[in-house]
Amino acid sequence: MKRGTSTAGRSPLVRVATDLATNGDEQVVTAMRDEADSIPVIRTGPTGVTGSEPLVMATHEGRTAFFAKPESSTARDVVDTLEDGTVPANDADMVVEHGPETTSLPIPNTGPLSVGQRSVLGRCGWADPLGPNEWPIVSSDRAAETVTDTGLLGRGRGDAAADDPVADVWETVRDADGDPVVVANANETRDEQRADEVLLGGAPIAVLDGIATVAEYVGADDAVVYLNEADSHLHRHLREAIDAVAGELPIVPQLVAGPDEYRAGAPTAALEAMEGADRIEPRLQPPSPATHGLYGRPTVIHTPRTFVQVRRAIRDPDAFDADVADPGTRLITVTGDVANPATIELPSDSSLSVVRDAVELTGSFKMACVGGILGGMTRDLDVTPTAQSLAAAGLGTDGVVELLNDDRCVVADVGERARFASTENSGRCVPGREGTKQLTELLREIYHGSLKADTIRELGRVMERSSNCQIGAHAPRPVTTALDEFESEFHAHADGRCPSGTCTEKL
């Protein structure tokens, strides 16, 4: 099948959804392509549900059969049956009926793909990610005007407008002196945060279109996609996507590699890395990147998650209710003590508790950490996935829910998170540099019989209010929320007993 040919309405057709970084999936793709005489076999990129990939989807006349992780022999049989004009339904994991011209992945009634909704994820795993005809370009000099009144908030810790209205940043950049620039910050080092990688793998042209849309609105002639230097597969994939639509986009971004360090994913630390600084650390603010960003230029910094929401708001403005505090959808990666992680999409009015239906938990549920490595600990996931609700519950908004089973010791778990913060903070400010050390030491003292809960909470308040970087500000959150939920376990450890029976060594 020629690159750029639309797959919408073609029948019969085989799609293979795969993780870009998994070379083993190539065996299935190659086997099917070698077997096919007349059936197009398209590699479509990830769906977000890793436990099902490679996911083979055989489509004919408005009917799709799904095969999760098939053997090469099974994949060849799928092609043979489809070439005979029949959807191979007998051995399929599921079969979904849908309109013959559907342009989004048909959602099954059960399984991880059925959890939440698939809007910005809708074409991930279904459409050719590098086919220009699959991704109509929306960017123009007026396109983003439809977004400014939606109240769209930035998404993810790498977004300089995280949980704040993106339109406010855009207006500041437009009014600032200097030539503006737009940055897509996709430098993520933690395995549990997969949402941006899913979008860059399954819908890279949609991300590029969103970048160009914002660039046109703020008057930027330059744009950058900032990736982790370790993600060589994404670099190759994004380069192909840029080449595929370079003639259609008003702004073609550069690809820049950043250090494989957690701190380098913070918005202003990303600027330091892109400028070639020897020491990667967040900048003191003010001034904000919107007025003094990359090389002193007014700069918009969003994550791929934000840019695809921008594009969706233009294509489907009715999906964004300006009266909703956090309009649009949120991408959530569900990980932790699970068989296979999954990235799902939830609307603002849903409950975070549905994430448990997207994965298979090993053992019994004890607690969850919501918001990434420095998120908040909770027993209760009955909260809407909006920035406002999560913050009110003391949880993080970075789009990660770690489900943790009853083998976990809460004291040991938050101790590991505190140690992470003490080693990963930039050292630029006292609350981040010294506060994380003090926090780790206070947790260590628990194993020696001294629990100073009030001191821990007060230290947390100081760090949250006065730290210059997100690591320092968020480091206390796992500890203080765990104290609120599991204080009896902290007291048990001070008395020399681990209720989970898992602590054999001191912190």
C-alpha positions as CSV (number, residue, x, y, z in Angstrom):
1,M,0.0,0.0,0.0
2,K,1.4,3.4,-1.0
3,R,2.3,5.8,1.8
4,G,-0.4,8.5,2.1
5,T,-3.3,6.4,0.8
6,S,-6.3,6.7,3.1
7,T,-7.3,3.4,4.8
8,A,-10.8,4.7,5.5
9,G,-13.4,2.5,3.8
10,R,-10.9,0.1,2.3
11,S,-11.9,-3.5,2.5
12,P,-10.5,-6.0,3.1
13,L,-7.5,-4.7,5.1
14,V,-5.2,-5.8,7.9
15,R,-3.8,-3.4,10.5
16,V,-1.1,-4.3,12.9
17,A,-0.9,-2.1,16.0
18,T,2.6,-2.3,17.6
19,D,4.9,-0.6,20.0
20,L,7.5,1.3,18.0
21,A,10.3,0.1,20.3
22,T,9.4,-3.6,20.1
23,N,11.5,-5.2,17.4
24,G,9.8,-8.6,17.9
25,D,6.6,-7.3,16.5
26,E,8.3,-7.1,13.1
27,Q,8.1,-10.9,12.8
28,V,4.3,-10.7,12.8
29,V,4.2,-7.8,10.3
30,T,6.7,-9.4,8.0
31,A,4.9,-12.8,8.1
32,M,1.6,-11.2,7.1
33,R,3.1,-9.1,4.4
34,D,4.9,-12.1,2.9
35,E,1.7,-14.1,2.9
36,A,-0.5,-11.3,1.4
37,D,-1.1,-11.3,-2.3
38,S,-3.8,-8.6,-2.5
39,I,-4.5,-7.6,1.1
40,P,-2.9,-4.4,2.3
41,V,-1.1,-5.0,5.7
42,I,-0.4,-1.7,7.5
43,R,1.6,-1.2,10.7
44,T,-0.3,1.5,12.6
45,G,1.6,2.2,15.7
46,P,0.5,1.7,19.3
47,T,-3.0,1.6,20.7
48,G,-1.9,2.3,24.2
49,V,-2.8,-1.2,25.5
50,T,0.6,-2.9,25.6
51,G,-0.8,-6.3,26.7
52,S,-2.6,-6.7,23.4
53,E,0.2,-5.7,21.1
54,P,1.0,-6.7,18.5
55,L,-2.7,-6.4,17.8
56,V,-3.8,-7.7,14.5
57,M,-7.1,-6.3,13.2
58,A,-8.6,-7.9,10.1
59,T,-11.4,-5.7,8.5
60,H,-13.9,-6.5,5.8
61,E,-17.3,-4.9,5.1
62,G,-17.8,-3.1,8.4
63,R,-16.5,-6.0,10.5
64,T,-13.2,-6.2,12.3
65,A,-11.7,-9.3,14.0
66,F,-9.1,-8.6,16.7
67,F,-6.1,-10.9,17.5
68,A,-3.9,-10.0,20.4
69,K,-0.3,-11.2,20.3
70,P,-0.8,-13.8,17.6
71,E,1.9,-16.2,16.5
72,S,3.3,-15.7,13.1
73,S,1.4,-18.8,11.8
74,T,-1.9,-17.4,13.1
75,A,-1.1,-14.0,11.5
76,R,-0.6,-15.8,8.1
77,D,-3.9,-17.7,8.5
78,V,-5.6,-14.3,9.1
79,V,-4.4,-13.1,5.8
80,D,-5.3,-16.3,4.0
81,T,-8.9,-16.2,5.3
82,L,-9.3,-12.5,4.6
83,E,-8.1,-13.0,1.0
84,D,-10.9,-15.5,0.6
85,G,-13.3,-12.7,1.4
86,T,-14.2,-13.8,4.9
87,V,-13.4,-12.1,8.2
88,P,-11.5,-14.8,10.3
89,A,-13.9,-14.6,13.3
90,N,-13.7,-18.1,14.7
91,D,-10.3,-17.8,16.4
92,A,-10.5,-14.1,17.1
93,D,-10.3,-12.6,20.6
94,M,-13.2,-10.4,19.7
95,V,-15.2,-9.2,16.7
96,V,-16.7,-5.8,16.4
97,E,-19.3,-4.6,13.9
98,H,-19.0,-1.0,12.7
99,G,-19.7,1.3,9.8
100,P,-17.6,0.4,6.7
101,E,-16.2,4.0,6.6
102,T,-15.2,4.2,10.2
103,T,-12.1,6.3,10.7
104,S,-11.4,5.4,14.4
105,L,-10.6,2.1,16.1
106,P,-13.9,0.3,16.7
107,I,-14.3,0.0,20.4
108,P,-15.0,-3.6,21.7
109,N,-17.6,-4.1,24.4
110,T,-15.1,-5.6,26.8
111,G,-11.4,-5.5,27.6
112,P,-8.9,-2.6,28.0
113,L,-9.8,-1.0,24.7
114,S,-13.4,-0.6,26.0
115,V,-12.4,1.5,29.0
116,G,-13.1,5.3,28.8
117,Q,-13.4,6.7,25.4
118,R,-11.1,7.1,22.4
119,S,-11.1,10.6,21.0
120,V,-7.5,11.9,20.7
121,L,-6.6,8.2,20.9
122,G,-9.3,7.2,18.4
123,R,-7.0,6.8,15.4
124,C,-4.0,5.4,17.4
125,G,-3.6,1.8,16.3
126,W,-6.1,2.2,13.4
127,A,-4.8,4.8,10.9
128,D,-1.4,4.8,9.2
129,P,0.5,7.2,11.5
130,L,2.7,8.3,8.6
131,G,-0.1,8.7,6.0
132,P,-0.8,12.3,5.3
133,N,-4.3,11.6,3.9
134,E,-5.2,10.0,7.2
135,W,-4.6,13.2,9.1
136,P,-6.3,16.3,7.6
137,I,-4.3,19.4,8.5
138,V,-6.2,22.0,10.5
139,S,-3.4,24.5,11.2
140,S,-3.8,27.9,9.7
141,D,-3.3,31.5,10.9
142,R,-6.9,31.6,12.4
143,A,-7.4,28.0,13.5
144,A,-6.4,28.4,17.1
145,E,-8.9,31.2,17.7
146,T,-11.6,28.6,18.2
147,V,-9.5,27.1,21.0
148,T,-9.0,30.3,23.1
149,D,-12.5,30.3,24.5
150,T,-12.7,26.7,25.4
151,G,-10.8,27.0,28.7
152,L,-8.4,24.2,27.6
153,L,-5.7,23.5,30.3
154,G,-2.1,22.4,29.7
155,R,-1.4,18.7,30.4
156,G,1.6,17.0,32.0
157,R,4.6,18.0,34.1
158,G,6.5,19.0,31.0
159,D,4.0,21.6,30.1
160,A,4.7,25.2,31.2
161,A,0.9,25.7,31.4
162,A,0.2,22.5,33.3
163,D,-3.3,22.8,34.7
164,D,-3.6,26.4,33.6
165,P,-5.4,27.9,30.6
166,V,-3.2,27.6,27.5
167,A,-4.9,30.7,26.0
168,D,-3.4,32.9,28.7
169,V,0.1,31.8,27.8
170,W,-0.5,32.3,24.1
171,E,-1.7,35.8,24.6
172,T,1.3,36.6,26.8
173,V,3.6,35.3,24.1
174,R,1.8,37.3,21.4
175,D,2.2,40.5,23.4
176,A,5.9,39.9,24.4
177,D,8.8,41.5,22.6
178,G,10.9,39.2,20.4
179,D,10.4,36.4,17.9
180,P,8.3,33.7,19.5
181,V,9.1,29.9,19.4
182,V,6.9,26.9,20.2
183,V,8.3,23.8,22.0
184,A,6.7,20.3,22.2
185,N,8.3,18.9,25.4
186,A,8.3,15.1,25.1
187,N,11.4,14.3,27.1
188,E,10.1,11.7,29.5
189,T,12.4,9.3,31.4
190,R,10.0,7.4,33.6
191,D,8.5,4.2,32.1
192,E,5.2,4.7,33.9
193,Q,4.4,7.8,31.8
194,R,3.6,6.5,28.4
195,A,0.8,8.9,27.1
196,D,3.0,11.2,25.0
197,E,4.9,8.3,23.5
198,V,1.6,6.6,22.5
199,L,0.6,9.9,20.7
200,L,3.9,10.3,19.0
201,G,3.9,6.7,17.9
202,G,0.2,6.5,16.8
203,A,-0.7,10.0,15.9
204,P,2.5,12.0,15.2
205,I,1.0,14.1,12.4
206,A,-1.8,15.1,14.8
207,V,0.8,16.3,17.2
208,L,2.7,18.2,14.5
209,D,-0.5,19.8,13.3
210,G,-1.3,21.0,16.8
211,I,2.2,22.5,17.1
212,A,1.8,24.3,13.8
213,T,-1.6,25.6,14.9
214,V,-0.2,27.2,18.0
215,A,2.8,28.5,16.2
216,E,0.6,30.2,13.6
217,Y,-1.5,31.8,16.4
218,V,1.4,33.3,18.3
219,G,3.3,34.3,15.2
220,A,6.2,31.9,15.6
221,D,8.3,30.9,12.6
222,D,10.2,28.3,14.7
223,A,9.1,25.2,16.5
224,V,11.0,22.4,18.3
225,V,10.1,18.9,19.3
226,Y,12.2,18.0,22.4
227,L,12.8,14.3,22.8
228,N,14.7,12.0,25.1
229,E,18.1,11.1,23.6
230,A,17.4,7.5,24.5
231,D,14.3,7.3,22.4
232,S,16.0,6.7,19.0
233,H,12.9,4.9,17.7
234,L,10.8,8.1,18.3
235,H,13.4,10.2,16.5
236,R,13.3,8.1,13.4
237,H,9.5,8.0,13.5
238,L,9.1,11.7,14.0
239,R,11.5,12.4,11.2
240,E,9.4,10.2,8.8
241,A,6.2,12.0,10.0
242,I,7.8,15.4,9.4
243,D,9.0,14.4,6.0
244,A,5.5,13.1,5.1
245,V,3.8,16.4,5.8
246,A,6.5,19.0,5.5
247,G,4.9,20.4,2.3
248,E,1.5,20.8,4.1
249,L,2.4,22.3,7.4
250,P,2.9,26.0,7.8
251,I,5.6,25.4,10.4
252,V,8.0,22.4,10.3
253,P,9.6,21.8,13.7
254,Q,13.2,20.8,14.4
255,L,13.9,17.6,16.4
256,V,16.2,18.2,19.4
257,A,17.5,15.5,21.8
258,G,17.7,16.1,25.5
259,P,19.4,14.3,28.4
260,D,18.0,11.1,29.7
261,E,17.4,12.7,33.1
262,Y,14.1,13.1,35.0
263,R,14.9,16.8,35.8
264,A,15.5,17.5,32.1
265,G,11.8,17.0,31.4
266,A,10.7,20.0,33.4
267,P,9.8,23.0,31.2
268,T,12.5,25.5,32.0
269,A,15.1,22.7,32.5
270,A,14.2,21.6,29.0
271,L,15.1,25.1,27.8
272,E,18.5,24.9,29.6
273,A,19.2,21.6,27.9
274,M,18.2,22.8,24.5
275,E,20.6,25.8,24.9
276,G,23.4,23.5,25.7
277,A,23.8,24.2,29.4
278,D,26.3,22.0,31.3
279,R,24.1,21.8,34.4
280,I,20.4,21.0,33.8
281,E,18.3,22.8,36.3
282,P,15.0,24.7,36.3
283,R,15.2,28.5,36.0
284,L,14.1,30.9,38.6
285,Q,10.8,32.5,37.8
286,P,9.8,35.2,37.0
287,P,10.4,35.8,34.1
288,S,8.3,33.0,32.7
289,P,9.1,31.2,29.5
290,A,6.2,33.1,27.9
291,T,8.2,36.3,28.0
292,H,11.8,35.0,28.3
293,G,12.2,31.4,27.1
294,L,14.4,29.6,24.6
295,Y,17.4,31.9,24.0
296,G,15.5,34.7,25.6
297,R,12.6,34.5,23.1
298,P,8.9,34.3,24.1
299,T,8.2,30.6,24.2
300,V,5.2,28.3,24.4
301,I,6.0,25.0,26.0
302,H,3.3,22.2,25.8
303,T,3.4,18.5,25.9
304,P,2.1,16.4,22.9
305,R,-1.0,15.7,25.0
306,T,-1.8,19.4,25.0
307,F,-1.1,19.8,21.3
308,V,-3.5,17.0,20.3
309,Q,-6.2,18.5,22.5
310,V,-5.7,21.8,20.6
311,R,-6.2,20.0,17.3
312,R,-9.3,18.1,18.6
313,A,-10.8,21.4,19.8
314,I,-10.6,22.7,16.3
315,R,-12.0,19.6,14.6
316,D,-14.7,19.0,17.2
317,P,-15.4,22.2,19.1
318,D,-18.7,20.9,20.5
319,A,-16.7,18.4,22.6
320,F,-15.2,21.2,24.6
321,D,-17.7,22.8,27.0
322,A,-16.4,26.1,28.2
323,D,-18.5,25.7,31.3
324,V,-16.5,22.7,32.4
325,A,-13.6,23.5,34.6
326,D,-11.3,21.1,32.8
327,P,-12.7,20.6,29.2
328,G,-11.5,17.9,26.9
329,T,-10.2,14.6,28.0
330,R,-7.3,13.3,30.1
331,L,-4.9,10.5,29.1
332,I,-4.1,8.2,32.0
333,T,-1.4,5.6,32.0
334,V,-2.3,2.8,34.4
335,T,0.7,0.9,35.7
336,G,2.2,-0.4,38.9
337,D,1.6,-4.0,40.1
338,V,-0.2,-4.9,36.9
339,A,0.5,-7.5,34.2
340,N,0.6,-5.0,31.4
341,P,0.3,-1.1,31.6
342,A,-2.4,0.6,29.5
343,T,-2.9,4.2,28.4
344,I,-6.6,5.2,28.4
345,E,-8.6,8.3,27.8
346,L,-11.2,9.6,30.3
347,P,-13.7,12.5,29.9
348,S,-14.0,15.1,32.7
349,D,-17.2,13.6,34.1
350,S,-15.9,10.0,34.5
351,S,-14.4,8.5,37.6
352,L,-10.8,7.6,38.0
353,S,-11.9,4.3,39.5
354,V,-12.6,2.9,36.0
355,V,-8.8,2.6,35.3
356,R,-8.8,-0.7,37.2
357,D,-10.8,-2.2,34.4
358,A,-8.0,-1.4,31.9
359,V,-5.4,-3.7,33.5
360,E,-5.0,-7.0,35.4
361,L,-3.8,-6.3,38.9
362,T,-1.4,-8.9,40.4
363,G,-2.7,-9.5,44.0
364,S,-5.3,-7.5,45.9
365,F,-5.5,-3.7,45.6
366,K,-4.1,-1.8,48.6
367,M,-3.5,1.8,47.3
368,A,-2.7,3.9,44.3
369,C,-0.2,6.6,43.6
370,V,-1.9,9.2,41.3
371,G,0.3,11.6,39.4
372,G,3.6,9.9,38.7
373,I,6.6,9.1,40.9
374,L,5.8,12.1,43.1
375,G,2.0,11.7,43.0
376,G,-0.4,11.4,45.9
377,M,-1.2,8.1,47.7
378,T,-4.8,7.1,48.1
379,R,-7.1,4.2,48.8
380,D,-10.0,5.9,47.0
381,L,-10.1,6.4,43.2
382,D,-13.6,7.7,43.2
383,V,-12.6,11.1,41.9
384,T,-13.0,12.8,38.5
385,P,-9.9,13.0,36.4
386,T,-9.9,16.8,36.3
387,A,-7.0,19.0,37.4
388,Q,-9.2,20.6,40.0
389,S,-10.6,17.4,41.5
390,L,-7.2,15.7,41.6
391,A,-5.6,18.7,43.3
392,A,-8.4,19.0,45.8
393,A,-7.8,15.3,46.7
394,G,-4.1,15.9,47.2
395,L,-3.3,13.9,44.0
396,G,-1.1,14.6,41.0
397,T,-2.3,15.5,37.5
398,D,0.6,14.1,35.4
399,G,-1.6,11.3,33.9
400,V,-0.3,8.3,35.8
401,V,-2.1,5.9,38.1
402,E,0.1,3.3,39.8
403,L,-2.1,0.5,41.2
404,L,-0.2,-1.1,44.2
405,N,-1.1,-4.4,45.7
406,D,-1.2,-5.6,49.3
407,D,2.3,-6.8,49.3
408,R,3.5,-3.2,49.2
409,C,4.7,-1.5,52.4
410,V,3.5,2.1,52.3
411,V,6.4,3.3,54.4
412,A,9.0,1.7,52.2
413,D,7.3,2.8,49.0
414,V,7.2,6.5,50.0
415,G,10.7,6.2,51.3
416,E,11.9,5.2,47.8
417,R,10.0,8.1,46.3
418,A,11.6,10.5,48.8
419,R,15.1,9.1,48.0
420,F,14.3,9.6,44.3
421,A,13.5,13.2,44.9
422,S,16.7,13.7,47.0
423,T,18.9,12.4,44.1
424,E,17.0,13.9,41.2
425,N,16.4,17.5,42.3
426,S,18.5,20.1,40.7
427,G,20.0,21.4,44.0
428,R,19.3,25.0,43.0
429,C,17.1,25.9,45.9
430,V,17.3,25.1,49.6
431,P,13.8,23.5,49.9
432,G,14.6,21.2,47.1
433,R,18.2,20.4,47.9
434,E,18.0,20.2,51.7
435,G,14.3,19.6,52.2
436,T,14.4,16.3,50.2
437,K,17.4,15.1,52.3
438,Q,15.6,16.0,55.6
439,L,12.4,14.3,54.4
440,T,14.4,11.1,53.6
441,E,16.1,11.2,57.0
442,L,12.8,11.7,58.8
443,L,11.5,8.6,57.1
444,R,14.6,6.7,58.0
445,E,14.2,7.6,61.6
446,I,10.9,5.8,61.7
447,Y,12.7,2.5,61.5
448,H,14.7,3.6,64.5
449,G,11.5,4.2,66.6
450,S,11.0,7.9,65.9
451,L,7.9,9.0,64.0
452,K,7.7,12.8,63.8
453,A,4.4,13.1,61.8
454,D,3.9,16.8,62.6
455,T,7.4,17.7,61.5
456,I,7.0,15.8,58.3
457,R,3.8,17.6,57.5
458,E,5.3,21.0,58.3
459,L,8.4,20.3,56.2
460,G,6.1,19.3,53.4
461,R,4.2,22.6,53.6
462,V,7.4,24.6,53.5
463,M,8.8,22.7,50.5
464,E,5.5,22.9,48.6
465,R,5.3,26.6,49.0
466,S,8.9,27.7,48.6
467,S,10.6,25.2,46.2
468,N,11.8,26.6,42.9
469,C,11.4,23.3,41.1
470,Q,8.6,20.7,40.8
471,I,10.7,18.0,42.3
472,G,11.1,19.9,45.5
473,A,7.5,21.1,45.6
474,H,6.1,17.6,45.0
475,A,8.5,15.5,46.9
476,P,6.5,15.6,50.1
477,R,3.2,14.7,48.5
478,P,3.6,10.9,48.5
479,V,4.7,11.0,52.1
480,T,2.0,13.4,53.5
481,T,-0.9,11.8,51.6
482,A,0.3,8.3,52.8
483,L,0.4,9.7,56.4
484,D,-3.2,10.8,56.0
485,E,-4.3,7.4,54.7
486,F,-2.1,5.0,56.5
487,E,-0.8,6.7,59.7
488,S,-1.3,3.5,61.7
489,E,1.3,1.7,59.5
490,F,3.8,4.5,60.2
491,H,3.3,4.0,63.9
492,A,3.6,0.3,63.5
493,H,7.0,0.7,61.9
494,A,8.1,3.0,64.7
495,D,7.1,0.2,67.1
496,G,9.4,-2.2,65.1
497,R,6.7,-4.0,63.0
498,C,5.9,-3.9,59.3
499,P,2.2,-4.7,58.8
500,S,2.9,-5.9,55.2
501,G,5.7,-8.1,56.4
502,T,7.9,-6.8,53.6
503,C,10.5,-4.6,55.3
504,T,13.6,-6.5,56.0
505,E,16.1,-3.6,55.8
506,K,16.0,-0.1,57.1
507,L,15.6,2.9,54.7
